[in-house]
């Protein structure tokens, strides 16, 4: 469903809600957790306070009201919320705010101005919804863990305390989110400027994937066995240790994390040598140790140079599939590359390459893996 702004010509949109930074500051928190009340009145009070701070005002608009206020049809508005990951369950429920209408007017005007088709509209909105949903949950769960440890609370009490504290914490987190997004966007634009500023389209490159990248996986050895006896707190610490340690190693060596998948991390680098540095840094990293008996064992790593397609915050292509298969056959604390990648690294004196017996890789045929080490 196309989103289009049909506001009458010359009509001035209403002033958007105040940003967090311009709202009155809340009192500083006490060193002691607050005492929680009980009952519907307290729950309503908490919900109303959160709506005022997080949503900019009360929920007064049903779906049709929102559509009328945003100068859109109801189906287009419902599509937008579904793309955002917040489907409308009851159109008659006054679930929406004036800030929601303003957001819809702005995004529909952007779609119309840039003549974006429905596919790109969906991608842009879903990228925001998917990313912010995961971000909000990640941050809230981290705060719950902090409150539980700081005040010695059970899980339920810690979650209630986080609800009390969100109006004070959200303004800073909002500003940090905007700052981080701007820095990340600038970093992407900078890489594009360096990589493509002197490039010209080839006569026939439509069949090729667009981006040459070094792609690699790092996979925890015996993840299922090592985590089988862990409780929720220990498992959370295990996963956090792995993800934090891997991200630190990857970024320090010049690579970028594409995503983490439980017991594995997918990374990219802009050239084979940087990719090799990243892969070796991961393989050589010491065991990460947490509290008690929690520790993250060594990883097995792969690296493949090839062309990829970047979409939806992920990368796709044969080289990604090959890297995943090479990781499966790598030994702990080692890096495997394919012959093509080895050829590109052959003249770099920092690296040593050892060809291993050919193996059959599922879906890819026979491949002769090459072990990568420092010279």
C-alpha positions as CSV (number, residue, x, y, z in Angstrom):
1,X,0.0,0.0,0.0
2,X,1.5,3.3,-1.1
3,X,1.9,6.0,1.5
4,X,1.1,9.4,0.0
5,X,0.6,12.8,1.6
6,X,-2.7,14.3,0.5
7,X,-2.6,17.3,2.8
8,X,-4.2,20.4,1.1
9,X,-1.7,22.7,-0.5
10,X,-0.4,25.4,1.7
11,X,-1.5,23.7,5.0
12,X,1.2,24.0,7.6
13,X,1.9,20.8,9.5
14,X,1.6,21.0,13.3
15,X,4.6,21.5,15.5
16,X,6.3,18.2,16.3
17,X,6.5,17.1,20.0
18,X,9.3,18.4,22.1
19,X,12.5,16.3,22.0
20,X,13.5,14.7,25.3
21,X,16.3,17.2,25.7
22,X,13.9,20.1,26.0
23,X,11.6,18.6,28.6
24,X,12.0,19.3,32.3
25,X,14.6,17.1,33.9
26,X,13.3,14.4,36.4
27,X,14.6,14.3,39.9
28,X,17.9,12.4,40.4
29,X,17.3,8.8,41.5
30,X,17.9,7.7,45.1
31,X,20.5,5.1,45.9
32,X,17.7,2.9,47.2
33,X,15.1,1.3,44.9
34,X,11.6,2.9,45.2
35,X,8.8,1.1,47.0
36,X,6.3,-0.1,44.4
37,X,2.5,0.3,44.9
38,X,-0.1,-2.2,43.7
39,X,-3.3,-2.2,41.8
40,X,-4.9,-0.8,38.7
41,X,-4.4,2.8,39.7
42,X,-0.6,2.4,40.0
43,X,-0.4,0.6,36.7
44,X,-2.4,3.3,35.0
45,X,-0.3,6.0,36.5
46,X,2.9,4.3,35.4
47,X,1.6,3.8,31.9
48,X,0.4,7.4,31.6
49,X,3.8,8.7,32.8
50,X,5.6,6.5,30.3
51,X,3.3,7.6,27.4
52,X,3.9,11.3,28.3
53,X,7.7,10.9,28.2
54,X,8.2,8.2,25.5
55,X,5.3,9.1,23.1
56,X,5.0,12.8,23.7
57,X,1.5,12.7,24.9
58,X,-1.6,10.6,25.6
59,X,-3.0,8.0,23.2
60,X,-6.2,9.7,21.9
61,X,-6.5,8.6,18.2
62,X,-8.0,5.4,16.8
63,X,-6.8,4.2,13.4
64,X,-9.3,6.2,11.4
65,X,-8.5,9.3,13.4
66,X,-4.8,8.8,12.8
67,X,-5.4,8.3,9.1
68,X,-7.5,11.5,8.8
69,X,-4.9,13.5,10.8
70,X,-2.0,12.2,8.7
71,X,-4.0,12.7,5.4
72,X,-3.7,9.0,4.5
73,X,-6.1,6.2,4.0
74,X,-6.5,3.7,6.9
75,X,-5.1,0.8,4.9
76,X,-1.9,2.7,4.2
77,X,-1.6,3.5,7.9
78,X,-2.2,-0.1,8.9
79,X,0.5,-1.2,6.5
80,X,3.0,1.3,8.0
81,X,2.5,0.0,11.5
82,X,2.7,-3.6,10.3
83,X,6.0,-2.8,8.6
84,X,7.2,-1.2,11.7
85,X,6.5,-4.4,13.7
86,X,3.6,-2.9,15.6
87,X,0.4,-4.3,13.9
88,X,-2.9,-2.7,14.6
89,X,-4.9,-5.3,16.6
90,X,-8.1,-3.2,17.2
91,X,-8.7,-0.3,14.8
92,X,-11.3,1.2,17.2
93,X,-8.8,1.4,20.1
94,X,-7.5,4.9,20.8
95,X,-3.9,3.7,20.6
96,X,-2.2,6.5,18.7
97,X,-0.8,10.0,19.5
98,X,-0.4,13.3,17.6
99,X,3.3,12.4,17.4
100,X,2.4,9.3,15.4
101,X,0.4,11.4,13.0
102,X,3.4,13.8,12.6
103,X,5.7,10.9,11.9
104,X,3.4,9.5,9.3
105,X,3.1,12.9,7.5
106,X,6.9,13.2,7.4
107,X,7.6,9.7,6.1
108,X,4.8,9.9,3.5
109,X,6.1,13.2,2.2
110,X,9.6,11.7,1.9
111,X,8.2,8.7,-0.1
112,X,6.3,11.1,-2.4
113,X,9.2,13.5,-2.9
114,X,11.7,10.7,-3.7
115,X,9.1,8.7,-5.7
116,X,9.9,5.5,-3.7
117,X,8.0,2.4,-4.7
118,X,6.3,0.1,-2.2
119,X,9.2,-2.3,-2.0
120,X,11.6,0.4,-0.9
121,X,9.1,2.0,1.4
122,X,8.7,-1.4,3.1
123,X,12.4,-1.9,3.4
124,X,13.0,1.5,4.9
125,X,10.3,1.2,7.5
126,X,11.0,-2.4,8.4
127,X,14.7,-1.5,8.8
128,X,13.7,1.0,11.5
129,X,11.2,-1.3,13.1
130,X,13.5,-4.4,13.2
131,X,16.5,-2.5,14.5
132,X,14.8,-0.4,17.1
133,X,12.8,-3.4,18.4
134,X,16.0,-5.3,19.0
135,X,17.7,-2.3,20.4
136,X,14.9,-1.4,22.9
137,X,14.7,-5.0,24.1
138,X,18.5,-5.2,24.4
139,X,18.8,-2.1,26.4
140,X,15.9,-2.8,28.7
141,X,17.2,-6.3,29.5
142,X,20.6,-4.9,30.3
143,X,19.0,-2.4,32.7
144,X,17.0,-5.2,34.3
145,X,20.2,-7.1,34.9
146,X,21.8,-4.0,36.3
147,X,19.0,-3.3,38.7
148,X,18.8,-6.9,39.9
149,X,22.5,-6.9,40.7
150,X,22.7,-3.4,42.2
151,X,19.8,-3.8,44.5
152,X,19.7,-7.6,45.0
153,X,16.2,-7.8,43.4
154,X,14.3,-10.7,41.9
155,X,13.5,-10.5,38.2
156,X,10.0,-9.1,38.6
157,X,11.0,-6.4,41.0
158,X,14.0,-5.4,38.8
159,X,11.6,-5.0,35.8
160,X,9.3,-2.8,37.8
161,X,12.2,-0.7,38.9
162,X,13.3,-0.3,35.3
163,X,9.8,0.9,34.4
164,X,10.1,3.5,37.1
165,X,13.5,4.7,35.9
166,X,12.7,4.7,32.1
167,X,11.5,8.3,32.1
168,X,14.8,9.4,33.5
169,X,17.0,7.1,31.4
170,X,15.2,7.5,28.0
171,X,16.3,11.1,27.2
172,X,20.0,10.1,27.4
173,X,19.5,6.9,25.5
174,X,17.5,8.8,22.8
175,X,20.3,11.3,22.3
176,X,22.9,8.5,22.2
177,X,20.9,6.6,19.6
178,X,20.7,9.6,17.3
179,X,24.4,10.3,17.7
180,X,25.4,6.7,17.0
181,X,23.1,6.6,13.9
182,X,24.7,9.7,12.5
183,X,28.2,8.4,13.1
184,X,27.3,5.1,11.5
185,X,25.7,6.8,8.5
186,X,28.8,9.0,8.1
187,X,31.0,5.9,8.3
188,X,29.0,4.2,5.5
189,X,29.1,7.3,3.4
190,X,32.8,7.6,3.9
191,X,33.5,4.1,2.8
192,X,31.3,4.6,-0.3
193,X,33.2,7.8,-1.1
194,X,36.5,6.0,-1.0
195,X,35.4,2.9,-2.8
196,X,33.3,4.3,-5.6
197,X,34.4,7.9,-6.1
198,X,36.6,7.0,-9.1
199,X,34.5,4.1,-10.3
200,X,32.6,3.9,-13.5
201,X,29.9,1.4,-14.3
202,X,31.2,-1.5,-16.4
203,X,29.5,-2.2,-19.7
204,X,27.9,-5.4,-18.4
205,X,28.1,-5.9,-14.7
206,X,24.4,-6.7,-14.1
207,X,25.1,-10.3,-13.4
208,X,27.8,-9.6,-10.8
209,X,27.2,-9.0,-7.1
210,X,28.1,-5.4,-6.4
211,X,30.5,-5.4,-3.5
212,X,34.0,-7.1,-3.2
213,X,34.4,-8.1,0.4
214,X,36.4,-10.4,2.7
215,X,33.7,-12.4,4.5
216,X,34.3,-14.6,7.5
217,X,32.7,-16.5,10.3
218,X,33.9,-17.2,13.8
219,X,32.2,-20.1,15.5
220,X,32.4,-21.3,19.2
221,X,33.6,-24.9,19.5
222,X,31.1,-27.3,21.1
223,X,28.6,-24.5,21.9
224,X,25.7,-26.8,22.8
225,X,27.8,-29.1,25.0
226,X,29.4,-26.2,26.9
227,X,26.2,-24.4,27.5
228,X,23.9,-27.3,28.3
229,X,24.3,-27.0,32.1
230,X,24.2,-23.2,32.4
231,X,21.4,-21.3,34.1
232,X,19.8,-18.2,32.6
233,X,22.3,-15.8,34.2
234,X,25.3,-17.9,33.2
235,X,24.1,-18.4,29.7
236,X,23.5,-14.6,29.3
237,X,27.0,-13.9,30.6
238,X,28.4,-16.6,28.2
239,X,26.7,-15.1,25.2
240,X,27.6,-11.5,26.2
241,X,31.3,-12.4,26.7
242,X,31.5,-14.0,23.3
243,X,29.7,-11.2,21.4
244,X,31.6,-8.4,23.2
245,X,34.9,-10.1,22.8
246,X,34.4,-10.9,19.1
247,X,33.2,-7.4,18.3
248,X,36.2,-5.8,20.0
249,X,38.6,-8.1,18.1
250,X,36.9,-7.5,14.8
251,X,36.7,-3.7,15.0
252,X,40.2,-3.3,16.5
253,X,41.6,-5.3,13.5
254,X,39.7,-3.1,10.9
255,X,36.7,-5.2,10.2
256,X,32.9,-4.8,10.8
257,X,30.4,-7.1,12.4
258,X,27.5,-8.0,10.2
259,X,25.6,-10.0,12.7
260,X,25.9,-12.5,15.6
261,X,24.0,-15.8,15.5
262,X,24.1,-17.2,19.0
263,X,27.3,-19.2,18.8
264,X,28.8,-17.5,15.7
265,X,29.6,-14.1,14.3
266,X,29.7,-13.0,10.7
267,X,32.2,-10.2,9.8
268,X,33.4,-8.4,6.7
269,X,36.5,-6.4,5.7
270,X,37.2,-4.2,2.7
271,X,40.3,-6.1,1.5
272,X,41.8,-9.6,1.9
273,X,44.7,-8.5,4.1
274,X,42.5,-6.8,6.6
275,X,40.2,-9.8,6.6
276,X,43.1,-12.0,7.3
277,X,44.1,-9.8,10.3
278,X,40.6,-10.0,11.6
279,X,40.3,-13.7,11.2
280,X,43.7,-14.4,12.9
281,X,42.9,-11.9,15.8
282,X,39.7,-14.0,16.5
283,X,41.5,-17.3,16.3
284,X,44.4,-16.1,18.5
285,X,42.2,-14.4,21.2
286,X,42.7,-15.8,24.6
287,X,39.8,-17.6,26.3
288,X,37.3,-15.1,27.6
289,X,36.5,-15.7,31.3
290,X,33.5,-14.4,33.2
291,X,32.4,-14.9,36.8
292,X,32.5,-18.3,38.4
293,X,32.9,-21.1,35.9
294,X,31.6,-19.2,32.9
295,X,34.2,-18.9,30.1
296,X,34.1,-18.7,26.3
297,X,36.3,-21.3,24.7
298,X,38.4,-20.8,21.5
299,X,36.7,-20.3,18.1
300,X,37.3,-21.7,14.7
301,X,37.4,-19.2,11.9
302,X,37.0,-18.9,8.1
303,X,37.7,-16.2,5.5
304,X,36.7,-15.9,1.9
305,X,37.3,-13.1,-0.6
306,X,34.5,-12.6,-3.1
307,X,31.6,-10.4,-4.2
308,X,28.5,-10.0,-2.0
309,X,25.1,-8.4,-2.0
310,X,24.4,-6.2,1.0
311,X,20.7,-6.1,1.9
312,X,18.6,-5.9,5.1
313,X,21.7,-5.4,7.2
314,X,23.1,-8.7,6.0
315,X,25.3,-10.0,3.2
316,X,24.6,-12.7,0.7
317,X,26.5,-14.6,-1.9
318,X,28.4,-17.8,-2.7
319,X,31.4,-16.5,-0.7
320,X,29.2,-16.2,2.4
321,X,28.1,-19.8,2.0
322,X,31.6,-21.0,1.4
323,X,32.9,-19.2,4.5
324,X,30.2,-20.9,6.6
325,X,31.1,-24.3,5.3
326,X,34.8,-23.8,5.9
327,X,34.1,-22.8,9.5
328,X,32.4,-26.2,10.0
329,X,35.6,-28.1,9.1
330,X,38.2,-25.8,10.8
331,X,40.0,-26.9,13.9
332,X,39.7,-24.9,17.2
333,X,41.8,-21.7,17.1
334,X,42.6,-22.0,13.4
335,X,41.6,-20.1,10.3
336,X,40.7,-21.7,7.0
337,X,40.5,-19.9,3.6
338,X,39.7,-21.1,0.1
339,X,42.3,-21.3,-2.7
340,X,41.2,-18.0,-4.3
341,X,41.6,-16.1,-1.1
342,X,45.0,-17.8,-0.5
343,X,46.2,-16.7,-3.9
344,X,45.4,-13.0,-3.0
345,X,47.3,-13.4,0.3
346,X,50.2,-15.4,-1.2
347,X,52.6,-12.4,-1.6
348,X,51.9,-10.9,1.8
349,X,54.9,-11.8,3.9
350,X,52.9,-11.4,7.1
351,X,51.0,-14.6,6.4
352,X,51.8,-18.3,6.0
353,X,49.6,-20.6,4.0
354,X,49.4,-24.4,4.2
355,X,47.2,-26.3,1.7
356,X,45.2,-29.2,3.3
357,X,43.6,-32.2,1.7
358,X,40.5,-31.5,-0.4
359,X,37.1,-32.0,1.2
360,X,33.6,-32.2,0.0
361,X,31.5,-29.3,1.2
362,X,27.8,-29.6,1.3
363,X,26.2,-27.7,-1.6
364,X,29.5,-26.4,-2.9
365,X,31.4,-29.5,-4.2
366,X,35.1,-30.3,-3.6
367,X,37.2,-27.6,-2.1
368,X,40.8,-27.7,-0.9
369,X,41.0,-25.6,2.3
370,X,44.1,-23.6,3.1
371,X,45.2,-23.0,6.6
372,X,46.1,-19.3,7.3
373,X,48.7,-18.4,10.0
374,X,51.0,-15.6,10.8
375,X,54.4,-16.0,9.3
